[in-house]
């Protein structure tokens, strides 16, 4: 087993020095990133488990699930791409302890670096989010290279933070979690529970599901409960549709939360929430589920968030 402080490839050392001029600040930041090029790869697998590189606040809520592998001797093996997108790619990861039966599948969501086109519609979602450093806020507003890196970090942090918060609220309310368990965040990589079969087959999206009226009614009830927990936490998904909702063995799971919206802090919060409701209600209605009242549900969710419609 390796030591906790063993040099790791790609580990970053940063000094907190800021110059007055933003361009100088970005140049200094880039110059002060020191990369250790010494490889530290396990004999088998693509990398050592990154569990020990995340701080306690960068790991999922405690107690950690029994299925989660947290041993430092574990290795990560990539099993392929689950999903590609303009903003991030999602990979299937097998984390296991060599020579044992301890292992688990994870979804590794990796946000793209600033040289890729990303979040071309991000301005509305970013309202209400600010960094404690004014220079970082200016860089983000100007979409400079450093600003885009900061935005990518914000998206990753927003998704991880929301997943952790929603998981905890669901547990407090004694309801089944409707989001993947957030395992850890490291930079712009978010590791979370893989939703699918043990062989690595991902669960189908809601848009692919075909079921009878009773099945539709059950899925709608689960979705309303999930939206209620979101609203009680003060959130709207922001981009909810049948394409970012999974159905695994009858369990409905909402995914893709980097654009999650603070309904109160974001001036467009009400509009995002109403749009979420409209998108999913339209799909269920088109599949034959009757009696859905978008306006009433939107008003109920706003009330849960402490707002008037």
N, C-alpha and C positions, 0 to 999 in steps of 0.2 A: 504494500500500500504506500502511495506517495505521501510526502509530507504536505501539510496545509499550505506552506509558503513556497512550494516548489515552483520555479519559474514556469509560466505558461505562455505559449505563443499568443501574441496579440494582446497581452495584458497592457493596459494603458496607465501611465503615470502623468497626472496633470497637476500643475501648480496654479493656484488661483491668483493670477496677476492680470489686471485689466488696464489697458491703456485708454486714454480718453477718446481717441479716434477709432471708430468702429472697424475700419479697414485694418488698422494696426492691430486692433484687438483680435480680429480673425486670423491675421497672419501669425501673431504671437501664439495664439491657441494652437494653430496647426504645427508650428515649429516645436512646441513644447510637448507634443504627443510622442512619446518614446515607445517604440515597439520592440519587444523581445522576440527576435527571429529564431531563437533556439527552439526546435520542435520538441514537443512533449506529447507524443502520441502513444496510446497503449499498443500492446503487441497485437491485439485484435480489436476491431472496431474503428470508427472514424475519429473519436476523441474521447477523452475522459468525461465522465459526467460533470456537468457545469454546476451542480447543486451547491458546491462549496464556494462558488464564485459570487453567488447572490447573498446579500445580507438578509437577516430575518424579515425585514420589512419588504424585501423583494421576493418573498416566497408566499405561497398560498396560505389561507387561514388554517390555524391549528384547531383541533388535532388533524394532522395530515392523514389522508385516507390510507387504509392498510395496503391498497394495491400499489401505492406510489413507492418507487425505489429511491431511497435517500442515502444509501451506502456510498462512501467515498471511493470504494473500489469499483464502482459501476462504470460501465462504458456506454457511449451512445453510438448506435449504428443507424445510418440513414437507410430507409427502405423505399424511398421514392417520393415523388411530388403528389400531393393530394389536391392542390389547387394553385393556379397562377392568377395574378391580377396585376393591374397597373401600379398598385400601391405596395403589395406584399405578395410573397409566395409562401405556401404552407406545405411543409414536408412531414412525412411520416417518420417518426423516430422510435427506435427500440432501445430502451435503457435497461440494461441488465447487468447482473454480477456474474462474470465469467466463472464457469464451473459449478454454478448453482441453478436452481429453478426460479430464482428471483428476477423478475422482469416485468416491464409494462410498456405499453404503446403510448406515445405522446404525439400531439400535433405541434410542430414547431413553426410558428408564424414569424417570418423574417421580413421586416419592412425594408423597402428598397432605399439605397443611398441617393444622395442629391443629384447624381448624374442621370437618374431615370425620371421620366415624367410621372409625377405623383400628385394625388389629391388636387386635381385641377378645380374641384368645386369645394375646396376646404374652407374658404373664408367664412361662410355662414356657420359652419360647425365650430370654428375656432372662437367665435364670439363668446366672451365670458371666461375664456382661458387665458391666463397670463403667467409669465415666468417672473420669479422674484427679481431677476436682473433686468434692468431697463434696457441694457445694450442687447440682450438676447431678444427682448420684445421688438426692438427696432430692426434687428437682423431678420426676424421672422416676418415682420411687416414688409420689408424690402425684398424678401425672397432671395437673399444672398445665399451663397453656397453654405455658409455656416448656418444661416437662418433655416434653410431647408433641412439640414441635419437636425437642428433643434426641433423643427416641426415633426420630423419622423420620430424623434424621441418622445415628443408629446403624444403622438398617436399611440405608440406602444404603451406608454405609461397610462394613458387614459383607458385603454382597453384592459390592461391588467388590473388597474385600480377598480374599474367598474365590475369586472368579474369577481374580484375579491369581495367587494361590498355587497353585491347581489347574492353571492353564495352565503355570506354571513346573515343577511336579512332573511333569506329563505329558511335557514336553520333556526333563527329566532322565532319565525312564524310557524315552525314545524311543518313546512311544506317541502315537497320534493324539489331539489334544485332544478332550475330550467335553463341553466347555462353550464358550460364545461367548467370543471374545477381548474382554477388558475394555479399551475404548478410553480412557475417562477418567471421572473423577467431579468434579462441580462442585456443591457444596452437597448438595441432595437429588435431583440428576439424575445417573443413571448411564448413560453411553453405551457401547454394546457392539456387537459384530458382529451384523449382521442375518443371520438364518438363513432363507434362501429364495431365490427366483429373482431374476434381474436386473430383472425388471419390477415387483418389489415384492410378489409373491405369497409369503406366509409359508409355511414348511414345515409340513406337517400334524403334529398331535400323535400320539403313539403310539396313543392311544385310537381314532384314525381310520384307522389303517393296517390293511390287509388283505393278508396274505401267506401263503405256504405254510409247511410245517413247517421247511424248510431256512432260509427267511427269518427265521422266529421264533427258531430256534436261533442264528443269527448275531446278531440284535439282543440276545438274552439274553446272549450272550458279551460283546458290547460293553458292555452294562449292568453286568455283573459286574466287568469291568475298570474301568469308571468308578467303581463303588462301592468298589473296592479302592484306587484312587488317593485317593478321598475319605477313606477310613479311614486310609490311610497318612499323610495330612495331619492326622489327628486329628479329622475331621469326619464328621457325618451330615447328610444333606440336611435332614431335619427334617419335610418335608411332601411326600415323593416320591410320585408317582402317574403313571399313563399320561397325565395332562393337563398335566404340566409336563416332559414329555420330547418332543422333536421328532425327526422322522426326515427327513433331507434327503439325497436321492440315496444312500440306503443307510447314511448316517452318523447315528448316534444322538447327540443333543445334549441334555444336561440343562440346564434353565433354572430361573428363579425361585429364587434362593438367598438372599433376605434373612434368612430364618429359620434359616440354617445353624447347626448345633449343634456346639459343642466337646464331643466325646464324653467327654473326661476332666474338664473343668472343670464341665460341667453335671451336676448330680446325676441328671437324667433322661436323660442321654446314651444309655445302653444301651437304654432304652425307645424313644427316637426312632429309633435305628438299627434295632432289631428291627421297628418299625412300617414303616419304609421298605421293608425286605426283604419283609415280609408283603404290603404293598400291590402291589408289582410282581410278586412271585411268583404271587399270586392271579390277576392279570390274565393272565400268560403261561400258567398252568395252564388257565384257562378257555378260552383260545384253542387248546388242544390240545397244548401242550408238556409232556411228561411227565418224571418223574425229578428234579424240583426239590426240594431239601432245604433248607427255610427255616432250620431250627435249625443245620445244618452251615454254611451260608453266613454266618449271623449270627455264629457262633463264629469263623469265619475272619476276618471283618471286624474283630471286636473284637481279635483277635490282631494284626492289621495296625496297629490303633490303640494297641497296647501294653497291652491290658487283657485280663483273663480273663473268660470268659463266666459 
